[in-house]
């Protein structure tokens, strides 16, 4: 690292010492590193999710499962239910697999980036972040905030995602040997609080003297690729209520929202195939409105079908369970199905016992 890079790192760390965000999974600047379990858990939760949204989930998980061994021994259904609402449910399944692997090592996380990568579901970013923040290893940590700061600092003109290679090389150049964890968190904080997506506060920035992007209009970095339209998918979900309860199923082990508790549906998928018949083919169904939900790669219009057939229905016990309506919040429904349930319940309020026999 040359002298100017060292000076820039020193400026940034000085700023971090004064301005670090106080977050429940962190240690204050310059103090011993935080518990690797808390670092790892927070980094998994923070992928594609804001700090504000993660806060209550982090408190819930660490309150209920304070160690990686406790999480490894937890009932998987309970972990998935506790995760409900955070989205990207593959993360929760990977979380369980990784916790079990660490528990099998006596509860000790490996300390190097390469060894962390060997854990199930632990990708390049999370391995670098845990190595740097929990173990003080020099690692190149590039999240969305860091990506933005570096693209602006070096005025990287290439659009994403191609620019990621240059951003990584530049981040590697400016990462110091000492206080690598604080440096990574300082870059994250700078992106979150100063070098923001809109209206970056360059006058307050500790790196403004070295920033190439500032002079040419910082907001245009990182350069975005042309936007591709998301495909629109359609599906149906089925609300079957009786006796103050609703019929819920556990989704299969693969595919969207795998392993989550849900309303029965017609097998909609990201590819747009898989539509099947309602679970009660002879029953009467009425349209109950449509829920719109955006996934990363497609938008879904989920039509809600309300069972209004006259017969008391029964299902094989292994297919699902009758879930009490007054405890629906504890079912851990993912957001899509929570929205559908809210729509059904709003109509139930309008039409009295129409849905519940
Ligand atoms: S000077 Fe402005 S654009 Fe450059 S890194 Fe700082 S806040 Fe971002």
Boltz pocket constraint, residues with backbone or C-beta under 6 A from the ligand:
constraints:
  - pocket:
      binder: B
      contacts: [[A, 149], [A, 152], [A, 153], [A, 194], [A, 195], [A, 196], [A, 200], [A, 201], [A, 202], [A, 205], [A, 206], [A, 207], [A, 208], [A, 209], [A, 211], [A, 212], [A, 213], [A, 214], [A, 218]]
      max_distance: 6.0
